Amino acid sequence: MSAEATNPATAGPVAPPVPQALTASAAPATPRRKARPRIDLRRLGRAALLGSATRDKLPDAIGHVVEAHRAHHPDADIEPLRRAYVLAESSHRGQTRKSGEPYITHPLAVTLILAELGAETTTLTASLLHDTVEDTDVTLEQVREQFGEEVRYLVDGVTKLEKVDYGAAAEPETFRKMLVATGNDVRVMSIKLADRLHNMRTLGVMRPEKQARIAKVTRDVLIPLAERLGVQALKTELEDLVFAVLHPEEYARTRELIAENAARPGDPLAEVAEEARGVLREADIPAEVLIRPRHFVSVHRVARKRGRLRGTDFGRLLVLVNEDADCYAVLGELHTCMTPVVSEFKDFIAVPKFNLYQSLHTAVARPDGQMVEVLIRTHQMHKVAEAGVVALGNPYAPAPESGAPANEVSPAEGERVDPTRPGWLSRLLEWQRAAPDPDTFWSTLREDLAQDREITVFRPDGGTLGLPEGATCVDAAYAQYGEDAHACIGARVNGRLATLSTVLRDGDTVQLLMGQDPASEPSREWLDHAHTPAARIAIQRWLATHPGGGTDPDDDAGATEPDDRAAAAARATSARDGEATAAAPADAPRPRRADVLADRPGAAVRLAGCCTPVPPDEITGFAVRGGVVTVHRVECAAVAHMKGLGRAEIGVRWGDTSECRVTLVAESFGRPHLLADLTEAIALAGAEIVSATVEPPSQQRVRHTYTLQLPDASRLPALMRAMRDVPGVYDVGRAQHQAPAT
């Protein structure tokens, strides 16, 4: 669709007119239908409608719509369009827009925008009728009787709520209603976006303050929605129109830059395009190479990023091919025969964007240092890149016939299934239901839409979670479990323990660890880490209903036991079992240790405290002061350190005695009664606690170190399993001290 539009503030084009396509076949291409001349959508709101036609011939005014529609759908039945136009024209008869034009010019222009994008007949029918229920005496029941339930649903979805009934909340509640309807049928938002585009084109008749208000809502809500639905043709023009209204001075400077570049002799983009055509022609790859001018906002962004603009900064090359494999063939030829800028390469074919966008992005350098960006995609990818979900047609169409594309999704019998419903929309629908009031919904919606990149993380069961960039484990918990995430006590990211504040990256594997205590509660601290509306609203709602709840566990040792009861429990357990919290009393009878035989007769043997070896660990020994032989596990870090110092190893082996002492480290998340449960598990496993240390909680994590006496080393695996089975304990391992620095 044309990027040219009327500046709502001043006369003249908002976006630079697209020059005649600089197209050439790089090799004999397969025959394609002759391209239909593009229509100037800016003027068709009046040009086709306000001629000398009599009232009886008014339906002829939809001729441009029919022409555009049949360019995409040659066999379409246009009778519904004719009937919808007759109803809309008769209903709006006598109404005028603020510009003085007959009101029917608006729904007709909106419908033409959608027809140019390739929308199917049902969408165009609803578009012609989208204002009838709101502004005329036509009822939704009449629409349903004459055009069917789908058209009725689409019209209802874009119908505004009355300010008389909703007051200041009318706008946010209208958007809430529209988003819910979009969740069931994305065509609702397609119509709304086209409606807003035509309104923005004709915004100049409004008061400046109203222009600014509408432009801000368009910037904060409609443009991000267009981006997420992949409708780039609408998004880019909306951006330029908003730019002209909200930043008129910068818009004027950008317009001057574009005009100056157009007046320069020679075009470096055309030279690179011709070189690329030659490369592909020699490689016998059928392709079209086009120059794609940047729109105003894009030029402005590049100018801010690079400073002084050069000729190649005002556009990009677009290479269109027939097959996916051809995209990579083009990439290979361009990188082989031209100078590639490798850092600019991105593969959105293998990994499409969340808004369905697919292309290869690369760049090549000219001898003069100018860099030319190149987009490589198939014709079908280009259609989807421009029109997004609009190009996917009716999501409720019957199952495709044999031989139809495999990615078509057919609805189950009696069920309406929308294959175009993206993950972000599902998330949005989840949290909007929990928004307590229109103001919270409205502000949260704008925040959510401002997060314009999405990542995918994987669950251990193979499922995926779609989250905005910057999301944390808190967000993942609420995305997966809803309000049950209040009981989340931690996470593993890529197999390693992580705090709930950990920021996730695209492709991470996240295992969420859930507590067993039904009284678990979220922390106020979580709000600082919550990035998604679903998480923030759920936490805020819980805190609002539990005044004083959500104590930060890092500020209170009660994360394990309130009021320092964890330390008291440790002391009580030690006293009960005859232990000390740090070491056994000097006068306590020294328990027996496992016998170790050394290859140095008469030498005293001591088990190293750094790794506490037990049978049947593989062990080695080193002589230390006094002729004592210390025994280490062979994988102990101290072994490598001792070897590095040149110490000779001494052969050691286990004797017959199986009694042993071992030091275990338990990592856990804080919860009430954890210490009592853990020490009980140790006692039931038949181990005696020699000493115990519980470190202060840090970010909800607690580290316990126990030195234990076992009557039989063979019981060690069962003991460690029993400790791991205690709710809240996520890992138990043998103590491994770091080797001293050399």
Disulfide bonds with the S-S distance in Angstrom:
none
